Amino acid sequence: MTGPTVDLPSWTGAAHARNLASTAMRVTYKVHPHGNHHVGTSGPVLLVTRSESLLAGTLLHATVPRPVHVVANAAMSSALRQGMLTRAGVIPVRSDVAIDAQRIARLAIEDDRAVALTGSTVHPAYLAAVTGAPIVPVVMLGAEGRVPTDPPRPRSRIDVYYFDPVTVSVTGDPLAVGTRSAISERIRQVLDDAEEQAARRSGRLT
């Protein structure tokens, strides 16, 4: 990708967001993280969750054992001001193609940071292909209200499941359409498996 220069997201902002989110989620909801040790405390990692919840970013900040740069999903982008997101070390999505967001996320991963993709605003295939970072699937159960983008009622139980890191092997040009299609399919399978495991562990799949 070529284009204007972009800066790394604020690591200090992400650290502050982690502290604030931990307190806010503990007071407002019954949050139960599972397997968050899979994220590790150092090194590049790409967390991926399909959650479109407004709380997705806050839950990640609250339960990941290190500062994390969250790429905003549609609900976060609509409800929160861009300046607020940026100060929290969140990577905003400013356009439908999300090119700037992908550039910033790539810089952060190459700087050995943790980046989390939420919802469907940015697909993980490109970042997985060009950085080689391990992918940690994340499944959130109970994080949504009656409308997926709405938060649940206060004091609701929310389970956040983190699974074993998966390194997606890349053969061929990582920018080629065929390569990224193959990576996309592999990631889809990984997320499907994670969602099934989370449902079984929680007792929501019978």
ZIFEN-V17378 format. One line per field, one symbol per residue. ss: DSSP state (H for helix, E for strand, - for the rest). phi: phi as a letter, one per 30 degrees, with the letter a starting at -180 (. if undefined). psi: psi as a letter, one per 40 degrees, with the letter a starting at -180 (. if undefined). Layout:
ss: ???
phi: ???
psi: ???
This chain:
ss: ----------HHHHHHHHHHHHHHHHHH-EEEEE-HHHH-----EEEEE------HHHHHHHH----EEEE--HHHHHH--HHHHHH---E-------HHHHHHHHHHHH---EEEEE------HHHHHHH--EEEEEEEE---------------EEEEEE---E----------HHHHHHHHHHHHHHHHHHHHHHHHHH----
phi: .blddbcddddddddddddddedddddcbccbdbiddddicaidacdbbddcdededdddedcddadbccdddddddddcddddddddidcdccaddhddddddddedddciccbbccibdbddedddddciddccdbbccidcddcedddddeiddbcccccedbcddccjddcdeddddddedddedddeddddddddddidcc
psi: hiaihiiiihddddddddddddddddddighhihfeeddieiihihhhieheidedddddddehfiiihhhhaddddddiiddddddeeihiheidefdddddddddddeefihhhhiaedhiedddddddeiihhhhhhheeiadhdeiiiiieihhhhhhihihhhihhaheeidddddddddddddddddddddddddeeeh.
